[in-house]
Amino acid sequence: MSNIYQNALDILTASNLSGIVLQFARDMRIINEEVRAQGGRTGAVNRHPVCRLYAEQIAWLAGAGSCSSHRSYLRAYDECERKAQEQMVVVVVGRSCPIELNQSIKTHAGITAEYKEIENHDES
């Protein structure tokens, strides 16, 4: 499953409006499922933190400027950062074992991730 929170953070530096809108459409399916599973309705979908970040970047690239509430942007950004980290999947090259967040490692992009080995699968 796509990490919609990381996608929302990633588009903040994107400049291809059509690419952003197409990804937003894909992420909206997941947002709707997530909100509906929690009993939320259209208003909750519209105010979802991922939607807020997409709306900001779309408005900026379309020449509409920034959205009016800086506070709602910061809340949405913080929420997306937190949830993106919760959903991070770490792939350890050369290891064939599931991992769980616990120990610090540095990824190739310099991002620190947390993991611990759950079970060692010997494939020999």
C-alpha positions as a Markdown table, in Angstrom:
| # | Residue | x | y | z |
|---|---|---|---|---|
| 1 | Met | 0.0 | 0.0 | 0.0 |
| 2 | Ser | 1.2 | 3.5 | -0.8 |
| 3 | Asn | 2.3 | 5.7 | 2.1 |
| 4 | Ile | 0.0 | 8.6 | 1.4 |
| 5 | Tyr | 1.6 | 10.7 | 4.2 |
| 6 | Gln | 5.0 | 10.4 | 2.6 |
| 7 | Asn | 3.5 | 11.2 | -0.8 |
| 8 | Ala | 2.1 | 14.4 | 0.6 |
| 9 | Leu | 5.4 | 15.4 | 2.0 |
| 10 | Asp | 7.2 | 14.5 | -1.2 |
| 11 | Ile | 5.0 | 16.7 | -3.4 |
| 12 | Leu | 5.8 | 19.8 | -1.5 |
| 13 | Thr | 8.9 | 20.2 | -3.6 |
| 14 | Ala | 7.3 | 19.0 | -6.9 |
| 15 | Ser | 6.8 | 21.3 | -9.8 |
| 16 | Asn | 4.7 | 19.1 | -12.2 |
| 17 | Leu | 1.1 | 20.0 | -11.5 |
| 18 | Ser | -0.4 | 17.2 | -13.6 |
| 19 | Gly | 1.8 | 14.6 | -11.8 |
| 20 | Ile | 0.7 | 16.0 | -8.4 |
| 21 | Val | -3.0 | 15.9 | -9.3 |
| 22 | Leu | -2.8 | 12.4 | -10.7 |
| 23 | Gln | -1.0 | 11.2 | -7.5 |
| 24 | Phe | -3.6 | 13.1 | -5.4 |
| 25 | Ala | -6.4 | 11.2 | -7.2 |
| 26 | Arg | -4.7 | 7.9 | -6.3 |
| 27 | Asp | -4.2 | 8.9 | -2.7 |
| 28 | Met | -7.8 | 10.1 | -2.4 |
| 29 | Arg | -9.0 | 6.5 | -2.7 |
| 30 | Ile | -6.9 | 5.5 | 0.4 |
| 31 | Ile | -7.9 | 8.7 | 2.3 |
| 32 | Asn | -11.6 | 7.9 | 1.7 |
| 33 | Glu | -11.1 | 4.3 | 2.9 |
| 34 | Glu | -9.2 | 5.5 | 6.0 |
| 35 | Val | -11.7 | 8.2 | 7.0 |
| 36 | Arg | -14.7 | 6.0 | 6.3 |
| 37 | Ala | -13.3 | 3.2 | 8.4 |
| 38 | Gln | -13.1 | 5.6 | 11.3 |
| 39 | Gly | -16.7 | 6.7 | 10.8 |
| 40 | Gly | -15.8 | 10.0 | 9.2 |
| 41 | Arg | -17.7 | 11.7 | 6.5 |
| 42 | Thr | -17.0 | 14.1 | 3.6 |
| 43 | Gly | -15.9 | 17.0 | 5.9 |
| 44 | Ala | -13.3 | 14.7 | 7.5 |
| 45 | Val | -12.0 | 13.7 | 4.1 |
| 46 | Asn | -11.8 | 17.3 | 3.0 |
| 47 | Arg | -9.8 | 18.3 | 6.1 |
| 48 | His | -7.5 | 15.3 | 6.1 |
| 49 | Pro | -3.9 | 16.4 | 6.6 |
| 50 | Val | -2.8 | 14.8 | 3.2 |
| 51 | Cys | -5.5 | 16.8 | 1.4 |
| 52 | Arg | -4.3 | 20.0 | 3.1 |
| 53 | Leu | -0.7 | 19.5 | 1.9 |
| 54 | Tyr | -1.8 | 18.7 | -1.7 |
| 55 | Ala | -4.1 | 21.7 | -1.7 |
| 56 | Glu | -1.3 | 24.0 | -0.7 |
| 57 | Gln | 1.1 | 22.8 | -3.4 |
| 58 | Ile | -1.7 | 22.8 | -6.1 |
| 59 | Ala | -2.7 | 26.3 | -5.2 |
| 60 | Trp | 0.9 | 27.5 | -5.3 |
| 61 | Leu | 1.7 | 25.9 | -8.7 |
| 62 | Ala | -1.6 | 27.2 | -10.2 |
| 63 | Gly | -0.6 | 30.7 | -9.2 |
| 64 | Ala | -3.3 | 31.1 | -6.5 |
| 65 | Gly | -0.6 | 31.7 | -3.9 |
| 66 | Ser | -0.6 | 30.1 | -0.5 |
| 67 | Cys | -3.6 | 28.8 | 1.4 |
| 68 | Ser | -4.8 | 31.3 | 4.0 |
| 69 | Ser | -4.2 | 29.4 | 7.3 |
| 70 | His | -0.5 | 28.8 | 8.1 |
| 71 | Arg | -1.5 | 27.1 | 11.3 |
| 72 | Ser | -3.6 | 24.4 | 9.6 |
| 73 | Tyr | -0.7 | 23.8 | 7.1 |
| 74 | Leu | 1.8 | 23.3 | 10.0 |
| 75 | Arg | -0.6 | 20.9 | 11.8 |
| 76 | Ala | -1.1 | 18.9 | 8.5 |
| 77 | Tyr | 2.6 | 18.8 | 7.9 |
| 78 | Asp | 3.4 | 17.6 | 11.4 |
| 79 | Glu | 0.7 | 14.9 | 11.1 |
| 80 | Cys | 1.9 | 13.7 | 7.8 |
| 81 | Glu | 5.5 | 13.5 | 9.0 |
| 82 | Arg | 4.5 | 11.5 | 12.0 |
| 83 | Lys | 2.3 | 9.1 | 10.1 |
| 84 | Ala | 4.8 | 8.8 | 7.2 |
| 85 | Gln | 7.4 | 7.6 | 9.8 |
| 86 | Glu | 4.9 | 5.1 | 11.3 |
| 87 | Gln | 4.3 | 3.6 | 7.9 |
| 88 | Met | 7.9 | 3.5 | 6.7 |
| 89 | Val | 9.0 | 0.2 | 5.3 |
| 90 | Val | 12.6 | -0.5 | 5.6 |
| 91 | Val | 14.3 | -2.9 | 3.1 |
| 92 | Val | 17.6 | -4.3 | 4.3 |
| 93 | Val | 19.6 | -5.4 | 1.3 |
| 94 | Gly | 20.8 | -9.0 | 1.6 |
| 95 | Arg | 18.4 | -9.9 | 4.4 |
| 96 | Ser | 15.4 | -11.9 | 3.9 |
| 97 | Cys | 13.6 | -11.3 | 7.2 |
| 98 | Pro | 10.6 | -9.2 | 8.2 |
| 99 | Ile | 11.6 | -6.2 | 10.3 |
| 100 | Glu | 9.9 | -4.1 | 12.9 |
| 101 | Leu | 10.7 | -0.6 | 14.0 |
| 102 | Asn | 13.1 | -0.5 | 16.9 |
| 103 | Gln | 16.9 | 0.0 | 16.2 |
| 104 | Ser | 18.4 | 2.9 | 14.3 |
| 105 | Ile | 19.9 | 2.5 | 10.9 |
| 106 | Lys | 20.9 | 5.0 | 8.2 |
| 107 | Thr | 19.3 | 4.5 | 4.8 |
| 108 | His | 21.0 | 5.2 | 1.5 |
| 109 | Ala | 19.3 | 8.6 | 1.4 |
| 110 | Gly | 20.6 | 9.5 | 4.8 |
| 111 | Ile | 17.3 | 9.0 | 6.5 |
| 112 | Thr | 17.4 | 7.4 | 9.9 |
| 113 | Ala | 15.0 | 4.5 | 10.3 |
| 114 | Glu | 14.3 | 2.3 | 13.2 |
| 115 | Tyr | 14.2 | -1.5 | 12.9 |
| 116 | Lys | 14.7 | -4.8 | 14.7 |
| 117 | Glu | 14.9 | -8.3 | 13.3 |
| 118 | Ile | 11.7 | -10.3 | 14.0 |
| 119 | Glu | 12.6 | -13.6 | 12.6 |
| 120 | Asn | 15.6 | -14.9 | 10.6 |
| 121 | His | 14.6 | -16.9 | 7.6 |
| 122 | Asp | 17.4 | -19.1 | 6.3 |
| 123 | Glu | 16.9 | -19.6 | 2.6 |
| 124 | Ser | 19.8 | -22.1 | 2.1 |
